[in-house]
Amino acid sequence: MTRSPPVWVDRQRACTSRCPSRRTLIGWVSRTLGALVPDGPNGGEVTIRYVEPEESRSLNAQFRHKDRPTNVLSFPAADDPADLAVLPGSDHPYLGDLVICADVVEREAKEQAKSRRTHHAHMVVHGILHLLGYDHLTEAEAEQMESIEIRVLASLGYPDPYA
């Protein structure tokens, strides 16, 4: 088993919905980064902000031109993950920010007959991969990203989100 890299998570809760704890988020982020060793960063810092649908919709409209709330938005700290900077007072690169709408995640979990926790884990893993330059715009990119997601979630005890 690969040793998980050190992780710092700034968990921001700007919603009334239940959200995963900072400790849980650290575990999910750490396991995601560990799955990318030796090609990924050796640890990292990330901000994960849980928001109401209105904030998600506003950010999605502003940055993706889609006027609706969405499950997760990713804001990478660098265009190229090789250029991630270490912020003053830190020992690890700043990966970027995730904005997660807990209401959307919970609605999707119900629609997909998944547990809320399972779907939250998937959205964090998915978002972290986006921060590190992974995408799903082509079939090949989607297959690569999904295979990492499946592997990370299985290592956390969660089922294949695409099954």
C-alpha positions in Angstrom: 0.0 0.0 0.0 1.3 3.5 -0.9 1.9 5.9 1.9 -0.4 8.8 1.8 1.2 12.2 1.3 0.7 15.0 3.9 -2.4 17.1 3.3 -3.9 20.3 4.7 -7.6 21.0 4.1 -9.2 24.4 4.8 -12.9 23.3 5.2 -15.3 26.1 4.7 -19.0 25.6 5.5 -21.3 28.2 3.9 -24.4 26.1 3.9 -26.9 24.6 6.3 -26.6 21.0 5.0 -24.5 18.4 6.7 -21.0 18.3 5.4 -18.1 15.8 5.8 -15.7 16.7 8.6 -12.3 18.2 7.9 -10.7 14.9 9.1 -12.8 12.9 6.6 -11.9 15.3 3.8 -8.2 15.0 4.6 -8.5 11.3 4.3 -10.1 11.4 0.9 -7.7 14.0 -0.4 -4.7 12.2 1.0 -5.8 8.9 -0.6 -6.3 10.6 -3.9 -2.8 12.1 -3.9 -1.4 8.8 -2.7 -2.9 7.0 -5.8 -0.9 9.4 -8.0 2.5 8.7 -6.5 5.1 9.0 -7.9 3.6 11.3 -10.6 1.5 13.5 -8.4 2.5 16.1 -5.8 4.0 15.0 -2.6 1.2 16.3 -0.4 -0.7 19.5 -0.8 -3.1 22.1 0.5 -6.7 22.6 -0.7 -9.7 24.7 0.2 -13.0 22.8 0.1 -16.0 25.1 0.5 -19.5 23.8 1.0 -22.1 26.2 -0.4 -25.8 26.7 -0.9 -27.3 26.2 -4.4 -27.4 30.0 -5.0 -23.7 30.4 -4.6 -23.0 27.3 -6.7 -25.3 28.6 -9.4 -23.6 32.0 -9.4 -20.1 30.6 -9.6 -21.1 28.1 -12.3 -22.7 30.9 -14.3 -19.7 33.1 -13.9 -17.0 30.6 -14.6 -18.7 27.9 -16.8 -21.5 29.9 -18.3 -24.1 27.4 -17.0 -26.8 29.0 -15.0 -27.6 26.2 -12.5 -26.1 24.9 -9.4 -23.7 22.0 -9.8 -22.2 19.3 -7.6 -18.5 20.4 -7.6 -16.5 23.2 -9.2 -12.7 23.1 -9.3 -10.5 26.1 -9.3 -6.8 24.9 -9.9 -4.1 27.1 -8.4 -2.0 26.7 -11.6 -2.8 25.9 -15.2 0.0 23.3 -15.2 0.2 21.1 -12.1 4.0 21.1 -12.5 3.8 24.9 -11.7 2.1 24.5 -8.3 3.5 27.0 -5.8 4.2 26.4 -2.1 2.6 29.3 -0.2 4.6 31.1 2.5 4.5 29.2 5.8 3.8 25.9 4.1 5.8 22.9 3.0 3.4 21.7 0.4 2.0 23.0 -2.9 -1.4 24.8 -3.0 -3.6 22.7 -5.3 -6.5 25.1 -5.5 -10.1 25.3 -4.4 -13.2 23.0 -4.6 -16.7 24.4 -4.2 -19.2 21.7 -3.4 -23.0 22.2 -3.3 -24.1 19.7 -0.6 -27.8 20.0 -1.7 -26.9 18.9 -5.3 -24.6 16.1 -4.0 -27.4 14.8 -1.8 -30.1 15.0 -4.5 -27.8 13.2 -6.9 -27.0 10.5 -4.3 -30.7 9.8 -3.9 -31.3 9.8 -7.7 -28.4 7.3 -8.1 -29.3 5.2 -5.1 -26.0 5.9 -3.4 -25.2 6.9 0.1 -24.6 10.6 0.7 -21.2 9.9 2.1 -20.2 7.8 -0.9 -21.2 10.5 -3.3 -19.5 13.2 -1.3 -16.3 11.1 -1.4 -16.6 10.8 -5.2 -17.1 14.5 -5.7 -13.9 15.3 -3.6 -11.8 12.7 -5.4 -13.2 13.9 -8.8 -12.5 17.6 -7.9 -9.0 16.9 -6.7 -8.2 15.2 -9.9 -9.5 18.2 -11.8 -7.2 20.4 -9.7 -4.3 18.3 -10.8 -5.1 18.6 -14.5 -7.2 15.5 -15.1 -10.3 16.0 -17.3 -13.0 14.0 -19.1 -13.5 16.0 -22.3 -12.4 13.1 -24.5 -13.1 9.4 -24.2 -9.5 8.6 -23.4 -9.3 11.3 -20.7 -12.6 10.1 -19.2 -11.3 6.5 -19.0 -8.1 7.6 -17.3 -9.8 9.8 -14.8 -12.6 7.3 -14.1 -10.1 4.5 -13.5 -8.3 6.6 -10.9 -11.6 7.5 -9.2 -12.7 3.9 -9.1 -9.3 2.8 -7.7 -9.2 5.5 -5.0 -12.9 5.0 -4.0 -12.3 1.2 -3.8 -9.3 1.8 -1.5 -11.6 3.8 0.7 -14.2 1.1 0.8 -16.7 2.7 -1.6 -18.3 1.0 -4.7 -17.5 1.9 -8.3 -19.4 5.2 -8.9 -19.9 4.3 -12.6 -21.3 0.8 -12.1 
